[in-house]
Amino acid sequence: MPRRKGSRNKAAASVDERIAVVTEEIASLQEQIKEKKAELKKLTAEKEEEDQKRILAAVVESGKSADEVIALIKGITEENEVDVQ
């Protein structure tokens, strides 16, 4: 059975086309990842800011001075370090 001329070229073009499509999909996905990483960074910064506001509000509400709160935190940290050893 004789082969048709150009049948290999059609198969190669098909593979080349699929490679091009997959390459485009990868580029698109990489862009989506980049956007999601930027979104995650923004959300993480927002969360950190909210946490800081909550901590500051708790300190103000406690009526303690900044030095008292720092001493309290350091005391708890030092006790935890002693307990671990």
N, C-alpha and C positions, 0 to 999 in steps of 0.2 A: 504494500500500500504506500504510495508516494506521499511524502509530506508536502504540506502547503508552504509556499514561500512566505516568510515573514511571521510564521507562527511563534517562533522564539522571540521575536521583537515584541509581539503583543503580550506575551507572558512577562517579559522583562519590563515593559511599560507598566503593566498592571502592578508588578512588585514595586517599581519606582513610585508609582502613584500612591500605593499603600504606605510606603516609607515616608513620603511627603505628608500624607495625612497624619500619620502617627507623630511625626516630627512637629507638626503644627499643634496637635493635641498636647504634646509634652510642653511646648512653649506656653500654651494657654494655661495649663495646669501650674507651671512654674510661676506665671504671673498671678494666678489665684493664690498660690502659697505665699508669695510676696505680700499681697494685699492682706491676707489673713494674719500674717506675722505682724504687719503694721497695726492692724486692728487689735490684736492681742496685746501689743506693747501699749497701745492707748488705754485699753481696758485695765491693764495691770497698773498703769500710772493712776488711773481714776480710783481704783481700789485702794492703792497705797494712800492717796490723798484722803479718801473717806476714813480709812483707819486712823490716820494722823488726827483728823478732826474729832473722831470719837475719843481718842486718847486724851486730847487736849480738853475736851468737854468733861471727861471723867476727872481729870486733874483739877479743873476749875470747880467742879461740883463737890469735890472732896474737901475743898477749903484748905488744902495743904499747900505749902510753898513748893516751888520747883525743886529746891534743895532737899526738902523732906521726901518728895516723891522719888527723886533720884536715889537718895539713901535707902529708901524702902526697896526699890527695885534692885539695887546693888546687894542689899542684904539678902533678898530672896535668891538672887543668882549665886551668891557666895554659899548660902546654905545648900542649894542644889548641887553645887560643885563638891561640897564636903560629903553629902549623902552618896554621891556617885562613887567616890573613892573608896 
